[in-house]
Amino acid sequence: GALETLLATPRERVALLDLHSTSGGGPPFLVMGDTLQNRELAFALGVPVLLGLEENIGGTLIEHVGALGHVAVVLEAGQNEDPATIDRHESAVWLALVALGLVARSDVPDFALHASRLRAAASELPPVVEVLHRHDIAPEDEQRFRMVPGLESFQSIERGRLLAHVGTGPDGQVLAPFAGVLLMPRYQQKGLDGFFLGRRVEPRWLKLSAVMRRLHLERMLGLLPGVELARADGNVLSVDPRIARFFTTDLFHLLGYRRQEERDQRLVFTRRNDKL
């Protein structure tokens, strides 16, 4: 298609800003694969960033474009029919053009307005959240699933809190498996994503991971027991699950890897392409 042709054309850099809106509304946020080049664009927009969402859903456009080594982020800007959503999309485009070096800040009409518009829409929210859990609705339960009324994205949730019902009775109660940040509760009657849970990411961990990646410490992972380089470039690791209990997924995330699948009783982690 047209996108494939564009991406196949030799050029210095491609950046995808995928503009979305939702039926349920809520504060704006960004979704991205965690590469340094994606961070550069995402953090310039001033709204909360979700890490790891693509690991929980798969098959997304940004995952495909990011796998080719390009910059790719999604902006969920608000409710479909809300005029403020269009304003946020416009502001995000201007800020992205400046962040990518395509337009000078001084050439943007009302640059300060665009920057403050997005920051104000997401004020008092955690700047970065790592998505750790997806509540998968069984196809036969799609119409029976009901979120508890009044829950919102980015709301802090304690472990064991009642979040949803599937049918009636105590056996149909859906409880929070751990304390964290609630994301995208499903209040419409379609879809198999019930809700997501995440945790706040401290800025110091982002700084540490950036340093580790720029030093290319991922090259040392093949020296760890139970960890094998599945590809010569080091972008794919095969890990003994018994060893993975000690070298947690957090370590691989710090170095830019994500868990992709289980293969031959081993865990496969793939490193996201990053041109920085």
C-alpha positions as MATLAB code, in Angstrom:
seq = 'GALETLLATPRERVALLDLHSTSGGGPPFLVMGDTLQNRELAFALGVPVLLGLEENIGGTLIEHVGALGHVAVVLEAGQNEDPATIDRHESAVWLALVALGLVARSDVPDFALHASRLRAAASELPPVVEVLHRHDIAPEDEQRFRMVPGLESFQSIERGRLLAHVGTGPDGQVLAPFAGVLLMPRYQQKGLDGFFLGRRVEPRWLKLSAVMRRLHLERMLGLLPGVELARADGNVLSVDPRIARFFTTDLFHLLGYRRQEERDQRLVFTRRNDKL';
ca = [
       0.000    0.000    0.000;
       0.904    3.692    0.062;
       2.408    3.487    3.553;
       4.634    0.547    2.624;
       5.837    2.428   -0.454;
       6.607    5.507    1.630;
       8.523    3.539    4.245;
      10.503    1.687    1.587;
      11.686    4.934   -0.015;
      15.244    5.782    1.073;
      15.283    8.830    3.320;
      17.100   10.078    6.394;
      14.262    9.711    8.865;
      10.558    8.850    9.048;
       8.307    9.861   11.931;
       4.727    8.669   12.413;
       2.380   10.634   14.677;
      -0.828    8.585   14.682;
      -3.721   10.809   15.805;
      -6.571    9.045   17.611;
      -9.731    9.821   19.560;
     -11.919    7.556   21.690;
     -15.600    6.986   22.356;
     -15.157    7.295   26.104;
     -13.009   10.400   26.303;
     -10.537   11.140   29.076;
      -7.205   12.968   29.291;
      -4.793   12.846   26.364;
      -1.915   10.378   26.424;
       0.728    8.899   24.142;
       1.515    5.268   23.345;
       4.921    4.260   22.025;
       7.471    1.506   21.853;
      10.246    2.414   24.274;
      13.099    3.575   22.075;
      15.260    6.622   22.675;
      14.171    8.184   19.389;
      10.498    7.726   20.312;
      11.119    9.280   23.721;
      12.609   12.356   22.060;
       9.335   13.042   20.250;
       6.889   11.804   22.885;
       8.260   13.779   25.817;
       8.204   16.966   23.734;
       4.395   16.825   23.619;
       3.926   17.122   27.376;
       1.229   14.465   27.962;
       1.443   11.137   29.832;
       3.303    8.380   28.001;
       2.289    4.711   28.178;
       5.063    2.153   27.782;
       4.453   -1.512   27.029;
       0.908   -1.233   25.715;
       1.940   -2.692   22.369;
       3.284   -5.755   24.231;
      -0.195   -6.385   25.598;
      -2.194   -5.948   22.394;
       0.158   -6.523   19.433;
      -0.417   -5.895   15.733;
      -0.497   -2.102   16.006;
       0.600    0.324   13.310;
       3.260    1.883   15.533;
       4.644   -1.583   16.289;
       4.995   -2.268   12.565;
       6.572    1.095   11.757;
       8.813    0.977   14.831;
      10.095   -2.474   13.854;
      11.476   -0.864   10.695;
      13.528    1.510   12.834;
      11.362    4.605   12.471;
       9.890    6.993   15.041;
       6.276    6.018   15.772;
       3.905    7.256   18.485;
       0.123    7.358   18.959;
      -1.703   10.294   20.516;
      -5.092    9.562   22.089;
      -6.398   13.116   22.386;
      -9.897   12.782   23.838;
     -13.514   12.064   22.985;
     -14.510   11.683   19.328;
     -17.045   14.528   19.186;
     -15.306   16.941   21.561;
     -13.956   20.051   19.757;
     -11.104   20.144   22.287;
      -9.837   16.864   20.815;
      -9.289   18.543   17.444;
      -7.453   21.415   19.136;
      -5.158   18.940   20.916;
      -4.424   17.159   17.655;
      -3.492   20.474   16.038;
      -1.242   21.407   18.951;
       0.454   18.001   18.877;
       1.264   18.361   15.176;
       2.901   21.763   15.704;
       4.904   20.545   18.707;
       5.996   17.428   16.822;
       7.205   19.456   13.833;
       9.346   21.553   16.166;
      10.652   18.535   18.104;
      11.680   16.831   14.864;
      13.513   19.935   13.676;
      11.246   20.476   10.685;
       9.877   23.850   11.783;
      11.483   26.531   13.938;
       9.654   27.336   17.144;
       9.624   31.009   16.177;
       7.689   30.150   13.002;
       4.836   28.420   14.848;
       1.804   30.651   15.469;
       1.078   30.715   19.211;
       3.647   28.046   20.106;
       3.240   28.731   23.827;
      -0.521   28.235   23.515;
      -0.072   24.843   21.858;
       2.397   23.679   24.507;
       0.273   24.850   27.416;
      -2.916   23.379   25.903;
      -1.568   19.827   26.052;
       0.100   20.246   29.436;
      -3.077   21.666   30.963;
      -5.192   18.798   29.622;
      -2.957   16.273   31.380;
      -1.962   18.172   34.507;
      -1.440   16.216   37.742;
      -1.181   12.897   35.881;
       1.905   10.644   36.054;
       4.249   11.511   33.177;
       5.116    7.879   32.381;
       3.194    4.659   33.102;
       4.343    1.139   32.229;
       1.455   -1.142   31.242;
       1.779   -4.493   33.007;
      -1.616   -6.168   32.781;
      -4.425   -6.507   30.247;
      -7.766   -7.925   31.301;
      -8.780  -10.065   28.368;
     -12.529  -10.564   27.899;
     -13.515  -13.969   26.537;
     -15.490  -13.613   23.276;
     -18.527  -15.277   24.839;
     -18.456  -12.676   27.650;
     -18.189   -9.574   25.440;
     -21.797   -8.512   26.067;
     -21.821   -9.639   29.721;
     -18.761   -7.636   30.816;
     -19.585   -4.502   32.827;
     -17.113   -2.104   34.405;
     -18.024   -0.722   37.820;
     -19.427    2.799   37.194;
     -17.273    5.842   37.831;
     -13.776    4.508   37.131;
     -11.408    6.631   35.038;
      -8.123    6.249   33.220;
      -5.066    7.112   35.345;
      -7.001    6.497   38.565;
      -4.961    4.861   41.342;
      -6.359    1.433   42.232;
      -5.610   -0.711   45.281;
      -5.063   -4.467   45.038;
      -8.300   -6.457   45.258;
     -10.593   -3.576   44.324;
     -13.736   -4.568   42.450;
     -13.366   -3.287   38.901;
     -15.919   -5.155   36.826;
     -18.538   -7.889   36.655;
     -19.041  -10.708   34.186;
     -22.665  -11.694   34.603;
     -23.979  -11.789   38.161;
     -22.835  -13.332   41.421;
     -19.476  -13.381   43.239;
     -17.916  -15.747   40.695;
     -18.250  -13.015   38.087;
     -16.384  -10.354   40.050;
     -13.222   -8.973   38.437;
     -10.745   -7.712   41.045;
      -7.556   -5.710   40.576;
      -4.642   -8.212   40.672;
      -2.258   -5.609   42.082;
      -2.172   -1.966   43.119;
      -1.488    0.362   40.242;
      -2.830    2.824   37.699;
      -6.058    1.959   35.881;
      -6.042    2.608   32.141;
      -8.757    2.562   29.476;
     -11.652    0.884   31.314;
     -14.130   -0.450   28.755;
     -17.526    1.191   29.166;
     -18.761    0.626   25.625;
     -20.328   -2.737   24.766;
     -17.778   -3.837   22.185;
     -14.205   -5.028   22.391;
     -12.230   -7.664   24.273;
      -9.917   -5.280   26.158;
     -11.591   -4.934   29.562;
      -9.018   -2.626   31.110;
      -5.297   -2.253   31.619;
      -3.263   -1.798   34.784;
       0.139   -0.187   34.996;
       2.617    1.384   37.348;
       4.265    4.762   37.457;
       7.816    4.907   36.108;
      10.216    7.092   38.030;
      12.259    9.543   35.912;
      15.508    8.160   37.337;
      14.809    4.771   35.693;
      14.326    6.437   32.324;
      17.618    8.276   32.720;
      19.374    5.056   33.771;
      18.005    3.132   30.802;
      19.093    5.877   28.398;
      22.649    5.721   29.747;
      22.701    1.906   29.581;
      21.512    1.901   25.985;
      23.930    4.579   24.825;
      26.743    2.504   26.368;
      25.379   -0.559   24.515;
      25.369   -2.669   27.670;
      22.950   -5.054   25.945;
      26.062   -6.602   24.388;
      26.872   -8.041   27.810;
      23.584   -9.933   28.184;
      24.875  -12.907   26.210;
      27.418  -13.487   28.984;
      24.688  -14.128   31.563;
      23.856  -17.777   32.359;
      20.766  -18.996   30.543;
      20.762  -16.067   28.090;
      21.653  -16.721   24.463;
      21.904  -14.345   21.526;
      19.398  -15.682   19.012;
      20.693  -13.279   16.370;
      24.202  -12.055   15.733;
      23.207   -8.382   16.035;
      21.996   -8.982   19.613;
      18.459   -7.771   18.909;
      16.867  -11.125   19.823;
      17.528  -13.012   23.067;
      16.536  -16.548   24.026;
      16.212  -16.841   27.808;
      15.804  -19.851   30.095;
      12.641  -19.052   32.127;
      14.311  -20.354   35.295;
      17.036  -17.765   34.824;
      14.504  -15.066   33.902;
      13.209  -15.248   37.467;
      16.506  -13.767   38.608;
      17.145  -11.443   35.659;
      13.668   -9.957   35.573;
      11.854   -8.514   32.593;
      12.608   -5.079   34.058;
      16.288   -5.541   33.209;
      15.494   -6.367   29.602;
      13.117   -3.400   29.388;
      15.858   -1.084   30.654;
      17.995   -2.196   27.730;
      15.209   -1.814   25.179;
      13.924   -5.392   24.924;
      10.361   -6.606   25.170;
       9.041  -10.079   25.777;
       7.687  -11.367   22.487;
       6.782  -15.038   22.878;
       7.594  -18.439   24.338;
       9.398  -20.771   21.965;
      10.731  -24.269   22.697;
      10.294  -23.739   26.452;
      12.344  -20.555   26.351;
      11.382  -16.874   26.498;
      12.177  -14.755   23.458;
      12.929  -11.059   23.950;
      13.212   -8.733   20.968;
      15.075   -5.443   21.039;
      13.296   -2.536   19.413;
      15.148   -0.902   16.559;
      16.541    2.467   17.574;
      18.483    4.791   15.300;
      19.715    7.080   18.081;
];
